[in-house]
Amino acid sequence: MSGAVDTTLIGLQTAPTAKAGALAGKAHGAMSMQRMRAVAQDFEAVFISEMIRPMFENIEAEEPFGGGPAEDIWRNLQVDEYGKAVSRAGGVGIADAVLDQLIRMQEAR
């Protein structure tokens, strides 16, 4: 059982890098303005999630229902959703900067 938990935790630790790589892969080739905006917003959501994740690391789970590996997985999913919600609500301006760069990259081709 411990091996499965270790594998899950390693997967959670490498997930942000994999997400960023997937988003970067979507940026190749000609894209519509709507698609570029979506990619920029997704990038901002990942960035915001990683910025707020440390705020949740020291929150102790309350007994009798909290704790364990499932709590850790759920907490990570919750933080990802918070990042998406903040980005959808206007974010912090990262999506706009990324969108500008995507437009410049596409115009340069």
C-alpha positions in Angstrom: 0.0 0.0 0.0 2.9 2.4 0.8 4.2 2.0 -2.7 0.9 3.1 -4.2 0.8 6.1 -1.9 4.4 7.1 -2.8 3.6 6.8 -6.5 0.6 9.0 -6.0 2.5 11.7 -4.1 5.3 11.7 -6.7 2.7 12.2 -9.4 1.2 15.1 -7.5 4.6 16.7 -7.1 5.4 16.5 -10.8 1.9 17.5 -11.9 2.6 21.2 -12.2 5.5 20.6 -14.5 3.5 18.3 -16.6 0.6 20.8 -16.8 2.9 23.6 -17.9 4.5 21.4 -20.5 1.1 20.4 -21.9 0.0 24.1 -22.0 3.3 25.0 -23.8 2.6 22.2 -26.3 -0.8 23.7 -27.1 0.9 27.0 -28.0 2.5 25.6 -31.2 0.9 26.1 -34.5 -1.6 28.7 -35.6 -4.4 29.2 -33.1 -7.5 31.3 -33.0 -7.8 34.2 -30.7 -10.3 32.3 -28.5 -7.9 29.3 -28.2 -5.0 31.6 -27.3 -7.0 33.3 -24.6 -8.0 29.9 -23.2 -4.4 28.7 -23.1 -3.3 31.9 -21.5 -6.1 31.6 -18.9 -5.1 27.9 -18.2 -1.5 29.0 -17.7 -2.6 31.6 -15.2 -4.8 29.1 -13.4 -1.8 26.8 -13.0 0.4 29.6 -11.8 -2.1 30.9 -9.3 -2.7 27.3 -8.0 1.1 26.9 -7.4 1.3 30.3 -5.7 -1.5 29.5 -3.2 -0.7 25.8 -2.6 1.7 26.6 0.3 -1.1 28.3 2.2 -2.9 25.0 2.4 0.1 22.8 3.3 -0.1 23.3 7.1 -3.8 23.0 7.5 -4.5 20.0 9.7 -7.4 17.7 8.8 -10.1 17.5 11.4 -11.0 14.2 12.9 -12.8 11.8 12.5 -13.2 12.2 8.7 -10.0 14.0 7.6 -6.4 13.0 7.0 -4.6 10.4 5.0 -3.6 10.2 1.4 -7.2 10.9 0.1 -7.2 14.2 2.0 -3.9 15.2 0.3 -5.3 14.4 -3.1 -8.5 16.2 -2.4 -6.6 19.2 -1.1 -4.5 19.4 -4.3 -7.7 19.2 -6.5 -9.3 21.9 -4.4 -6.3 24.2 -4.8 -6.4 23.6 -8.6 -10.0 24.6 -8.6 -9.3 27.8 -6.6 -6.7 28.7 -9.2 -9.2 28.2 -12.0 -11.8 30.2 -10.2 -9.5 33.1 -9.6 -8.3 33.1 -13.3 -11.9 33.0 -14.6 -12.8 35.9 -12.3 -10.1 38.1 -13.9 -7.0 36.7 -12.4 -3.9 38.7 -11.6 -2.9 39.8 -15.1 -0.7 36.9 -16.1 -3.1 35.7 -18.7 -3.1 39.1 -20.5 0.7 39.1 -20.6 0.8 35.5 -21.9 -1.8 36.3 -24.5 0.2 39.2 -25.7 3.3 37.0 -26.1 1.3 34.3 -27.9 0.0 36.9 -30.4 3.5 38.2 -31.0 4.8 34.6 -31.5 2.0 33.9 -34.0 2.6 37.2 -35.9 6.3 36.5 -36.2 5.6 33.3 -38.1 
